[in-house]
Amino acid sequence: MKPLKVTYVETQGDPVPTWVSKSLKEHGIDLSIHPCTSGQELALHAGDADVVWVFGSPVITADRLGTLARCGAILRTGSGTDNIPVEAATKQGIIVANTPAAVYDEVADHTIGLLFAVIRQIVFHDRALRAGQWDRREKIHRWHLQGNVLGMVGFGRIARSVAKKMRGFSLQIYVYDPFIDLESLGQEWIRSVNLEELLSQSNFVSLHCPLMKETHHLIGESQLRLMKPESILINTCRGPVIDELALIRALEEGWIAAAGLDVFEQEPLDSKSPLLDMDNVVLTPHVAGCSDRSQDSFWCLSLETLISLAEGRWPEAYVNPEVKPRWSMSN
């Protein structure tokens, strides 16, 4: 059997570790590394690849798939696949695999961390104290946790981890996810609601949906106006899920009280963004998935995925189950 040829075309991610390359070779997988920034480079270096491997690079576009004549799978190391033309790949019989398990726990922790940082005004008081201010009362009594409603938009692996960890705080948990049957998950303590009900009744709203056509600007002016004036919005999924201009206006005019954001419509965040001057916003630079173990997890799960593909088995995680693959696959 001819070895599986994998081409790593990433320009934004870290170099492939030696131990990963060695393990792939031991499993009969031919790895070539050619960072690509254009369609011409992609065609030249990956045109004969069985698997094209990326991190966050948007180099694979729908109109370039035709140049990947042998490609049977695209591996996106990470969770979100908004940088991959999934629909077009599916039509061409290309499996789109990813590694969502690598950092779901870290993102869940970061989500909770942002929520706590806002609720307890940790960043505000840290800055004030460093500036020589010792005012223990200003802006501190704005929110509490117990008995309030945490609404989660999307209920995949990360959101479920958040819900499990937050259960001990005696919160009511509402979920909006049209693709999940909560009853089948056996979690009676979580209430399934529509989006309008979730936004209007939640004290804290956390976003956990993938970015696709249906979720682009899912949270815009009309949705923000449904939220309570004292509510908090947390986003650790993808920036364009929120209409950022509408969010800025909502924060300035008091439609909602505060936000915790790890992702933005444009990254890096513009140095002139009004968000940077707001005391009612806690910001982090798209680091929710980072920890001392996250990189190793990325590489390990990517390695496992490539080995599965080389052996003709479906990978642990892929986002287009409706695909009719070019290859013969087994479970």
Long-range contacts (C-beta under 8 A, 24 or more apart in sequence): 3-28, 3-29, 3-30, 3-310, 4-28, 4-29, 4-30, 4-50, 4-51, 4-306, 4-309, 4-310, 5-30, 5-32, 5-48, 5-49, 5-50, 5-51, 5-70, 6-30, 6-31, 6-32, 6-49, 6-50, 6-51, 6-52, 6-53, 6-75, 6-306, 7-31, 7-32, 7-33, 7-34, 7-45, 7-46, 7-49, 7-51, 7-52, 7-53, 8-32, 8-33, 8-34, 8-35, 8-53, 8-54, 9-34, 9-35, 9-36, 9-41, 9-42, 9-45, 9-46, 9-52, 9-53, 9-54, 9-57, 9-59, 9-60, 10-35, 10-53, 10-54, 10-55, 10-56, 10-57, 11-35, 11-36, 11-37, 11-57, 11-59, 12-55, 12-56, 12-57, 13-54, 13-55, 13-56, 13-57, 13-77, 14-55, 14-295, 16-299, 17-299, 20-299, 20-302, 20-303, 23-303, 24-303, 24-306, 24-307, 27-306, 27-307, 27-310, 28-310, 29-306, 29-307, 29-310, 39-63, 39-64, 39-67, 42-67, 42-68, 43-67, 43-68, 46-71, 50-309, 51-75, 51-306, 51-309, 53-77, 53-302, 53-306, 54-83, 54-84, 56-83, 57-83, 58-83, 60-84, 60-85, 61-85, 62-87, 62-88, 65-89, 65-92, 65-94, 68-94, 72-309, 72-325, 72-326, 72-327, 73-97, 73-309, 73-315, 73-325, 73-327, 75-302, 75-305, 75-306, 75-309, 77-102, 77-298, 77-299, 77-301, 77-302, 78-102, 78-103, 78-289, 78-298, 79-103, 79-104, 79-107, 79-158, 79-289, 80-210, 80-211, 80-237, 80-238, 81-210, 81-319, 82-210, 82-211, 82-212, 82-238, 86-212, 86-319, 86-320, 89-320, 89-323, 90-320, 90-322, 90-323, 92-326, 93-323, 93-324, 93-325, 93-326, 94-323, 94-325, 94-326, 95-309, 95-314, 95-315, 95-318, 95-320, 95-323, 95-325, 95-329, 96-318, 96-319, 96-320, 96-323, 97-305, 97-309, 97-315, 97-317, 97-318, 97-319, 98-317, 98-318, 98-319, 99-297, 99-298, 99-301, 99-302, 99-305, 99-317, 100-156, 100-157, 100-317, 101-157, 101-297, 101-301, 101-316, 101-317, 102-289, 102-294, 102-297, 102-298, 102-300, 102-301, 103-288, 103-289, 103-290, 103-291, 103-294, 103-297, 103-298, 104-157, 104-158, 104-161, 105-161, 106-288, 106-289, 106-290, 106-291, 106-294, 107-158, 107-236, 107-288, 107-289, 108-158, 108-159, 108-161, 108-162, 108-165, 109-165, 110-236, 110-262, 110-284, 110-287, 110-288, 110-289, 111-158, 111-162, 111-206, 111-208, 111-234, 111-236, 111-288, 112-162, 112-165, 112-166, 114-234, 114-236, 114-260, 114-261, 114-262, 114-282, 114-284, 115-204, 115-206, 115-232, 115-234, 115-260, 117-260, 117-282, 118-143, 118-232, 118-234, 118-258, 118-259, 118-260, 118-280, 118-282, 119-143, 119-144, 119-145, 119-204, 119-232, 123-282, 124-279, 139-279, 142-230, 142-257, 143-203, 143-230, 143-232, 143-257, 145-169, 145-170, 145-171, 146-170, 146-171, 147-171, 147-172, 148-172, 148-203, 148-204, 149-173, 149-174, 149-201, 149-202, 149-203, 149-204, 150-174, 150-202, 150-203, 150-204, 150-206, 151-175, 151-176, 151-193, 151-198, 151-199, 151-201, 151-202, 151-204, 151-205, 151-206, 152-176, 152-177, 152-198, 152-205, 152-206, 152-207, 152-208, 153-177, 153-195, 153-198, 153-205, 153-206, 153-207, 153-208, 153-209, 153-218, 153-219, 154-207, 154-208, 154-209, 154-210, 154-237, 155-180, 155-182, 155-190, 155-208, 156-180, 156-208, 156-210, 158-208, 158-236, 159-206, 159-208, 160-185, 162-206, 162-208, 163-187, 163-190, 174-198, 174-201, 174-202, 177-209, 195-223, 196-226, 199-223, 199-226, 199-227, 200-226, 200-227, 200-228, 202-227, 202-228, 202-231, 203-228, 203-230, 203-231, 203-232, 204-231, 204-232, 204-234, 205-231, 205-232, 205-233, 205-234, 206-233, 206-234, 206-235, 206-236, 207-233, 207-234, 207-235, 207-236, 207-237, 207-241, 207-242, 208-236, 208-237, 209-237, 209-241, 210-237, 210-238, 211-237, 211-238, 211-240, 211-241, 215-241, 216-240, 216-241, 217-241, 217-242, 217-243, 218-242, 219-243, 219-246, 219-247, 220-246, 221-246, 221-249, 221-250, 224-250, 224-255, 224-256, 225-250, 225-255, 227-255, 227-256, 228-256, 229-254, 229-255, 229-256, 229-257, 230-257, 231-256, 231-257, 232-256, 232-257, 232-258, 232-259, 232-260, 233-258, 233-259, 233-260, 234-259, 234-260, 234-261, 235-259, 235-260, 235-261, 235-262, 235-263, 236-262, 236-263, 236-288, 237-263, 238-263, 239-263, 239-264, 239-265, 239-266, 239-267, 240-265, 244-275, 248-273, 248-274, 248-275, 251-275, 251-278, 251-280, 251-281, 252-278, 258-282, 262-286, 262-287, 262-288, 263-288
